[in-house]
Amino acid sequence: MLERPVLIAEALRQYHSYNSDEWEKVYFDEASGGFNVYHKAHQFTPKGGGDKAEKVVGKMLAKHGKRVEFLPENGKGKSVPDLAFDGKTWDVKYINHANEETIRTYIKDTRKAENALFYWDENDKLDALKSAVVRSIGYFKKKNTLRAMPNIYYINKEGALKPIFVR
Protein backbone atom coordinates (compact mmCIF):
# COMPACT_ATOMS: atom_id res chain seq x y z
CA MET A 1 0.00 0.00 0.00
CA LEU A 2 1.28 3.46 -0.90
CA GLU A 3 1.98 6.01 1.81
CA ARG A 4 -0.42 8.94 2.01
CA PRO A 5 2.26 11.57 1.11
CA VAL A 6 3.00 9.61 -2.08
CA LEU A 7 -0.70 9.61 -3.01
CA ILE A 8 -1.00 13.35 -2.33
CA ALA A 9 2.15 14.03 -4.37
CA GLU A 10 0.73 12.00 -7.29
CA ALA A 11 -2.57 13.91 -7.07
CA LEU A 12 -0.69 17.23 -7.06
CA ARG A 13 1.33 16.11 -10.11
CA GLN A 14 -1.92 15.22 -11.89
CA TYR A 15 -3.47 18.57 -10.91
CA HIS A 16 -0.52 20.48 -12.34
CA SER A 17 -0.56 18.40 -15.54
CA TYR A 18 -3.69 20.16 -16.84
CA ASN A 19 -2.86 22.42 -19.79
CA SER A 20 -3.45 26.05 -18.78
CA ASP A 21 -4.61 26.92 -22.32
CA GLU A 22 -7.66 24.66 -21.87
CA TRP A 23 -8.03 24.23 -18.12
CA GLU A 24 -8.15 26.54 -15.13
CA LYS A 25 -6.67 24.96 -12.01
CA VAL A 26 -8.97 26.19 -9.25
CA TYR A 27 -8.64 24.19 -6.05
CA PHE A 28 -6.36 21.53 -4.60
CA ASP A 29 -7.09 19.96 -1.21
CA GLU A 30 -3.77 19.11 0.43
CA ALA A 31 -5.38 16.84 3.03
CA SER A 32 -7.20 14.54 0.59
CA GLY A 33 -5.51 15.08 -2.78
CA GLY A 34 -8.82 16.02 -4.36
CA PHE A 35 -9.04 18.93 -6.76
CA ASN A 36 -11.17 21.00 -9.13
CA VAL A 37 -10.22 22.03 -12.64
CA TYR A 38 -12.53 24.02 -14.91
CA HIS A 39 -12.40 23.57 -18.65
CA LYS A 40 -12.33 27.06 -20.15
CA ALA A 41 -15.40 26.16 -22.24
CA HIS A 42 -17.42 25.23 -19.14
CA GLN A 43 -20.38 27.56 -18.79
CA PHE A 44 -21.44 28.49 -15.28
CA THR A 45 -25.04 29.64 -15.57
CA PRO A 46 -26.12 31.92 -12.73
CA LYS A 47 -29.80 31.04 -13.25
CA GLY A 48 -31.29 29.99 -9.92
CA GLY A 49 -27.91 29.82 -8.19
CA GLY A 50 -26.76 26.81 -10.21
CA ASP A 51 -23.33 28.31 -10.90
CA LYS A 52 -22.56 28.75 -7.21
CA ALA A 53 -23.97 25.31 -6.43
CA GLU A 54 -21.69 23.63 -9.00
CA LYS A 55 -18.65 25.35 -7.51
CA VAL A 56 -19.66 24.46 -3.93
CA VAL A 57 -20.33 20.84 -4.89
CA GLY A 58 -17.00 20.62 -6.72
CA LYS A 59 -15.10 21.87 -3.68
CA MET A 60 -17.01 19.53 -1.33
CA LEU A 61 -16.15 16.58 -3.57
CA ALA A 62 -12.49 17.63 -3.72
CA LYS A 63 -12.34 17.73 0.07
CA HIS A 64 -13.43 14.08 -0.07
CA GLY A 65 -10.57 13.19 -2.39
CA LYS A 66 -12.41 13.45 -5.72
CA ARG A 67 -10.51 14.73 -8.75
CA VAL A 68 -13.23 16.79 -10.41
CA GLU A 69 -13.15 18.07 -13.98
CA PHE A 70 -15.76 20.66 -14.95
CA LEU A 71 -16.39 19.63 -18.55
CA PRO A 72 -16.61 21.83 -21.66
CA GLU A 73 -20.07 22.95 -22.62
CA ASN A 74 -20.65 24.20 -26.11
CA GLY A 75 -23.67 26.45 -25.97
CA LYS A 76 -27.38 26.55 -25.33
CA GLY A 77 -29.30 23.49 -26.38
CA LYS A 78 -26.23 21.26 -26.31
CA SER A 79 -26.79 18.68 -23.63
CA VAL A 80 -23.50 17.71 -22.04
CA PRO A 81 -22.72 16.67 -18.44
CA ASP A 82 -21.34 19.20 -15.95
CA LEU A 83 -18.60 17.16 -14.29
CA ALA A 84 -16.43 14.09 -14.51
CA PHE A 85 -14.84 12.23 -11.61
CA ASP A 86 -14.26 8.61 -10.67
CA GLY A 87 -14.31 7.78 -14.39
CA LYS A 88 -17.98 8.77 -14.75
CA THR A 89 -19.95 11.79 -15.93
CA TRP A 90 -22.22 13.75 -13.61
CA ASP A 91 -24.88 16.41 -13.98
CA VAL A 92 -25.41 18.69 -10.97
CA LYS A 93 -28.84 20.04 -10.11
CA TYR A 94 -29.48 22.65 -7.43
CA ILE A 95 -32.91 22.05 -5.89
CA ASN A 96 -33.15 24.58 -3.06
CA HIS A 97 -36.45 25.97 -4.33
CA ALA A 98 -37.59 23.07 -6.52
CA ASN A 99 -40.79 21.14 -5.98
CA GLU A 100 -41.24 17.45 -6.82
CA GLU A 101 -42.39 18.12 -10.39
CA THR A 102 -39.37 20.31 -11.08
CA ILE A 103 -37.09 17.61 -9.67
CA ARG A 104 -38.72 15.07 -12.00
CA THR A 105 -38.00 17.40 -14.93
CA TYR A 106 -34.39 17.66 -13.77
CA ILE A 107 -34.12 13.85 -13.63
CA LYS A 108 -35.22 13.66 -17.28
CA ASP A 109 -32.70 16.39 -18.16
CA THR A 110 -29.82 14.59 -16.45
CA ARG A 111 -29.97 11.64 -18.84
CA LYS A 112 -27.05 13.29 -20.68
CA ALA A 113 -24.81 12.02 -17.85
CA GLU A 114 -24.31 8.64 -16.23
CA ASN A 115 -25.12 10.10 -12.81
CA ALA A 116 -27.28 12.91 -11.46
CA LEU A 117 -26.12 14.75 -8.36
CA PHE A 118 -28.68 16.80 -6.44
CA TYR A 119 -27.70 19.53 -4.01
CA TRP A 120 -29.55 21.85 -1.66
CA ASP A 121 -28.29 24.01 1.17
CA GLU A 122 -31.40 25.48 2.79
CA ASN A 123 -34.67 23.60 2.88
CA ASP A 124 -34.51 19.84 3.32
CA LYS A 125 -35.41 18.37 -0.07
CA LEU A 126 -34.70 14.71 0.61
CA ASP A 127 -38.35 13.63 0.79
CA ALA A 128 -39.21 15.51 -2.42
CA LEU A 129 -36.17 14.01 -4.14
CA LYS A 130 -37.05 10.46 -3.06
CA SER A 131 -40.66 10.89 -4.18
CA ALA A 132 -39.55 12.32 -7.54
CA VAL A 133 -37.18 9.38 -8.03
CA VAL A 134 -39.91 6.82 -7.28
CA ARG A 135 -42.30 8.53 -9.70
CA SER A 136 -39.56 8.80 -12.34
CA ILE A 137 -38.79 5.09 -12.03
CA GLY A 138 -42.47 4.42 -12.77
CA TYR A 139 -42.38 6.78 -15.75
CA PHE A 140 -39.27 5.17 -17.25
CA LYS A 141 -40.53 1.63 -16.58
CA LYS A 142 -43.84 2.42 -18.30
CA LYS A 143 -41.92 3.62 -21.36
CA ASN A 144 -39.60 0.58 -21.08
CA THR A 145 -36.59 2.92 -20.88
CA LEU A 146 -35.46 2.50 -17.27
CA ARG A 147 -31.90 1.88 -18.49
CA ALA A 148 -31.90 5.51 -19.74
CA MET A 149 -32.43 6.84 -16.23
CA PRO A 150 -29.20 8.02 -14.62
CA ASN A 151 -28.00 6.87 -11.24
CA ILE A 152 -29.29 9.39 -8.69
CA TYR A 153 -27.22 10.74 -5.80
CA TYR A 154 -27.39 13.66 -3.44
CA ILE A 155 -24.59 15.31 -1.54
CA ASN A 156 -25.09 15.91 2.17
CA LYS A 157 -23.91 18.96 4.10
CA GLU A 158 -20.64 17.18 4.98
CA GLY A 159 -19.92 16.60 1.29
CA ALA A 160 -20.51 12.85 1.19
CA LEU A 161 -22.29 11.29 -1.80
CA LYS A 162 -25.44 9.39 -0.90
CA PRO A 163 -27.16 7.10 -3.43
CA ILE A 164 -30.93 7.22 -4.02
CA PHE A 165 -31.19 5.07 -7.16
CA VAL A 166 -28.38 3.03 -8.68
CA ARG A 167 -28.89 0.70 -11.62
C-alpha positions, 0 to 999 in steps of 0.5 A: 500500500502506498503512503499517504504523502506519495498519493497526495504528491501523485494527485498534485502532479496530476493537478498540475498536468492540466494544460493552462490553455484549456483548463483553469486549475482552481482548487487543490485539497492538500489533506485529501488530494482532491481537486477541481479544474474548470475547462475554459469552455465550461459555462457556469449559468447563474440562473437559480444559483446553479453556478454557485452550487456547482462550484460548492459541490466541486469543492465539497467533492475535492475535500473528499478526495475526488478529482473533479473536472468541470467539462466543456459545454458548447452552448445553449441546447447542447446537452453535455454533463457538468462534471467528470470524476471517478471515471464517470460523468455527472450532472449537478442540479441545485434544488433549493427551491424546486418542488417534486415536479421540477425535480422530476423534470431535472431527472429527465434532463440529467440523462445526458450524464451517467449520474445525477447529483442533487444539491440543496443548502437550505430547505430539506429536499430529501423527501421531495427528491425520493418521491420524484425518483420513485415517480420517475422510475415508474415513468421510465418503466412504463416507457420501457426505458429504465436503463436511460435513467441516470444513477441518482445521488445527493450530496449531504452537508458534509460533502458525502455522496449518498445514493438514491437510485443506482442501476 
